[in-house]
Amino acid sequence: MRSLKFFFLLPVLFWAIPSFSQMIEDPTTWKFEAKKKSATEYQLIFHLELKKDWHIWSLHPGGDGYEIAPSFTLDPNPKVKLKGNATEKGKSITTTMAGIDGKVTYFTGKIDYIQDVMVTGSTKLTGKYEYQVCNDKMCLPPKDKDFSFDIK
């Protein structure tokens, strides 16, 4: 009889656990800046501020491959060409974590993600960024959000 009760309780648990993580307010604040470096070169800067006790994985998190690194994808635009890969600046921590094979790297506090681009003429750059944040108890589901930069 006990196993029968557990069998009926199981779907409730699978419904409740994901719902709980959706009740937690996103602990991130994002701002965007297009910094002109020359007549045709810009830095797209994604400023991120995390609430206390939260972290975001590095662009190269290490670990066992289950960590979801932030990513930034520009929509196709004939006036824009990427120059290299995105970089990150902030306080990184490399350590081992229980339940993860190998060392992982993550950031806390304030982080800047920087992508250099070559731009020919005024345009609007649009795209999406994806990220996942965690604390010492759980990781929130990954989020996809839109971004845009006006280049004049």
N, C-alpha and C positions, 0 to 999 in steps of 0.2 A: 504494500500500500504506500509506503514511504517513497519508493521509486516512482510510483504513479503520480504522486503529488509533485515531485521534482520535475517529472516530464512535462506537466502542465505549467509549472513555474518557469521553466527554461525560456519559452518565447518572451515572457515578460522581462526577464533579465536582458535578453538580447535587444529588446526595444528600449529599456531604461538606460543602459550604459551609454549608447551613442547619444541619446537625448540629453543626458547630463552634460556631456562635453559641449553641446550646442548652447547650453544655458550660460556658459562662461563667456563673458565679454572679451572680445579680441584685445589682447594686451599690447597691441602695436599701434604706433602712430607713424604714418608715412607722409613725407613731403618730397616734392620733386623740384629740381633746379637744372636749368640748362646754362652752363657756364661757357662763355665764348673764350676760346684760346687763341684763335687767329681768324682771318676772314672766312675760312671754310671749315675750321675745326672747332668742335664743341665737346664738352664733357656733359653727359647726362648723369646727374647725381640723384640717387634714390636715398634720401635720408630716412633712417629708421630709428625710432626710439622705443625701447621695450620697457614695460613696467617691471618693477622690482621682482626678482625671483624667476623671471622668464628668460629663456635663451632661444636663439635661432641657430641652426646649423650653418657651418661655413660653406662657401661655394665648393669646397673640397673637404667634406666632413670626415673622411676616413671611415673607421668602424667596419661593420659587417655588410654594408650596402643597403640597409633598410632606412637609413637616415635620409630625409628628403631635403636636399639642398635648395636654397632659393634659386629661382631662374627668372630671366628677363628676356622676353621675346618681342622684337619690334615687328609691326606689320610691314609688309612690303611697301617701299616708297622709293621711286626712281631717283629722288634727290638726296638719298641718304645711303652711306656706306659705312659699315662697322669697321672700326680700326682696332684690331686685337680683341681680346676677351675682357669681360667685366672683371673688375678687381674689387677688393673689399678693404675697408679701413675701420678699425675699432679695436676694442679690447678682446683679443681672442684667448681662448682657454683650450689647451690640448691635454686630455686626461683619459683615463679608463673609466668606464661606467658599468655598473652591475647589469648583466643581461646583454651586453654588447661586446662582441669579439673585437679586439684591437682597440687602439686609441682613437678617440673622436675629437674633432675641433668644432667649437661653437663660439658664439659671441653673446655678450650681455650688454645692457646699457644702450649706448648710441653707436650705430653702425652706418657707414656710408658705402653704398655700392656704386661704382663708377664705370661707365661705359663711354669710351671715346668714339666719336663718329665724325665723318667728313660729310658736310652738307653743302649742296649747291643751290642757293636761293632760299627764300622764305618758304617755310612749310610747317605742317603740323605732324609731329611724330606721335604715333599711337602704338599701343601694344598691350601685352598682359605680363603680369608678374605672378609667380607662384611661390608660396612659402609655407613653412610649418614652424610653429613655436611650441616649446615644451617647458615644463618646470620639473622639479625633482620627483613629481608624482605621476605625470602623464604628458602626452603630446596631444595637442588639438588637431583635428583633421586639417589637411592642407587646404589653403585658400587660394583662389584665382581672383585677381582683381585687374581692372583696366588702369592704364596710365596714359597721359598725353603731355607733350612738350610743345610749346609754340616757339619756333625758331624764326627770328625776324632779321 
